[in-house]
Amino acid sequence: MNTDTKMIKADCLRDYCCQLFKQVGVPEAEAYINADSLVDADLKGIDSHGVSRMAIYLKRLRLRIVNPAVQLKVITESQGTAVYDACNSMGAAAACKVMEAAIDKARKTGVSFITVCNSNHYSAAAYFAEMALEHDMIGFTASNGPARIAPWGGTEPLFGTSPFAYAIPAGKELPIIADMASSVVARGKIIMAAKKEQQIPLGWARNKFGEDTTNAQDALEGSVLPFGGPKGYAIATMIEVLTGILAGSCFTTAIKDLYADFDNPTCTSHYFGAISLEAFGPVQEFKDTMDQFIVSVKNNPKAKGVEEILLPGERGLNMKKMRLQEGIPLPRITLDSLKYEGEVCGIPYDLE
């Protein structure tokens, strides 16, 4: 293992990040959610959305560009739908409360859909979709964000990377969980590459002149490419409509960059939803059928060089199990950042 990487126990990391959040005014229960969502991303190997984000979250909280305590206002509501104003609250903590509301609505109506305006970055989307699993529901969520992707055929960024996720329960098998951006890669991975002064693969992004690039910093100044060309662009378009526009909020270039604009709220929008299995038939029958489906997929003849066929989310869940035992590998640059934040907050650094 790289000597600049240390294995950190998830519990210790979560507790440390929770203390940092509390020190800048986040209520204890919400501090835990914010910290847990980041650590959960690291546990699953989604390092671009893990504790490497602590520094920017804390900076915005200190500058009071983000409200430390969650406030939610109902703009409009029906039995199965709602539009909430997150009042510039921390994204993860607000998202958790909204997903709970979506689950509660689905329990009564079978299906729910809630849009949220005036929120902030909420880390990895699957964290909230997965909340539906323990209630025998299918969960889903998506978010818009600052302009990163140019419209297909264009050169200037207009759409966010538009992350979306879903989580589907199973019986004896692992649940199916997908979490992805509509871009070829999450921009957080390019940010991580830039921090480490590493190149990125060709085909991830273009520079500000619309030229393909392997330079991470040039990519950050340019645009990320959508996955599948016009198909990813089409998905980003739909997510923009179902988040910012449906919520009557900001969209495309009106959304501010949390890494670049320290004067204004980001005005990010999300959607959340849940589908109750019970509303469509016997729950156990669905789970048994899902198990059959999953086994049929995994038993499909394997291509040359493939040892195992994995379902969406399986790799991350397996990694989470391993990292809960062995620890989370954090690079020196992230550890140094966390140590610095502890010094600023007056919290003893005890991760190493």
Disulfide bonds with the S-S distance in Angstrom:
none
